[in-house]
Amino acid sequence: MAQRKKIVLVGMSGGVDSSVATALFKAEGYEVIGVMMKIWDGRSLPPEKSSHSCYGPGEIEDEKDARKIADYLGIPFYVFDLAEQYNSQVLKPFCEEYLCGRTPNPCVICNHKMKFGLLAQKASEAGIKFDYFATGHYARNEYDPRRKRWILKKGIDEKKDQSYFLYHLSQEQLSRTLFPLGSYRKEKVRELAREFGLEVARKKESQDFISGSDYSVLFEGNYEPGPILDESGKQLGVHKGIIFYTIGQRKGLGISSREPLYVSRIDPKRNAIIVSPMKSLLSRGLIAEQLNWIAVSKPEKPLRVKAKIRQQHSPADATLTLIEDDKVKLEFDHPQSAITPGQAVVFYQDDEVLGGGTIQAGIRE
């Protein structure tokens, strides 16, 4: 009796990465089903540039591209409208965090709750049967029988590695997920797109969450100008709303001073932006909560790690200590600049993701 083909449900976006992932599974003999989630609710947004944003009207064209790829490959394709859930689970918390003076990462929330959570769940509820869920992320995962845990690893292309955005995936999610692009470099993926004859081979990648990173439309005017203060409390200028600023920012402050000044703190109670010299942005450590562990269970003793405090940050050597059930202290070997409350911090050992959490505060000298 012939063995049943494994069925892979691929989260498609209409871009080159997810399209190549889909084509690879088809070429390898899997039964492949394409699925896409609609998250834009139709609201007016800033004009998009040459590439589409994750959230916005470009979604309409992206859906057409994904459907064309599915038709070309001869696979079923389904679209689920999850705009309402995206609003409640991603956009609303995102806005609430910004209004509290924090800088959240919507991609981390979206991956955990939407792409790898609700999208796969909705497909199952619709009667679509599948063995694995897959995406075009540049990451790798494997099962370690010694630790009896699923392990998340960096993609081999350091420039494209997306493991930072996936640290919140659960063991259950990792157990049924495939990342076919984790062992490829971006240049090879573009080459494969051409070899497969995919129309999207030259399509530009989404760069922003929202075009131009202008989030103001999401707040519907729920912000107001306030003072820009130096460390002594002296007013240097007026900001246009705390949602437009983040820790470490220098451009767009509209102030003059003898030395360069950067946003060092956001005070939502006073609706104030505090600016300081660069040296004041340095922190010797941080506190993180809302933790998720992947390669290890909760650490019983201090661990040596490399930590990324933002996606484009070079991993920094640090000592991690669990100080409460859901709180860690991270002490860096060398002070790090612009540690930002609300952002994700991800802990690595070699190419493995140990886990990560949400930055609550930096620890200054």
Buried (B, 14 or more C-beta within 10 A) or exposed (E): EEEEEBBBBBBBBBBBBBBBBBBBBBEEEBBBBBBBBBBBEEBEBBEBEEBBBBBBBBBEEBBEBBBBBBEBBEBEBBBBEBBEBBBEBBBEBBBEBBBBBBBBBBBBBBBBBBBBBBBBEBBEEEEBEBBBBBBBBBBBBEEEEEEEBBBBBBBBBEEBBBBBBBBBBEBEBBEBBBBBBBEBBBEEBBBBBEEBEBEBBEBEEBBBBBBEEEBBEBEEEEBEEBBBBBEEEEEBBEBBBBBBBBBBBEEEBEBEEEEEBBBBBBBEEEBBBBBBBBEBBBBBBBBBBEBBBBBBEEBEEEBEBBBBBBBEBEBBEBBBBBEEEEBBBBEBEEBBBBBBBBBBBBBBEEBBBBBBBBBBEBBEE
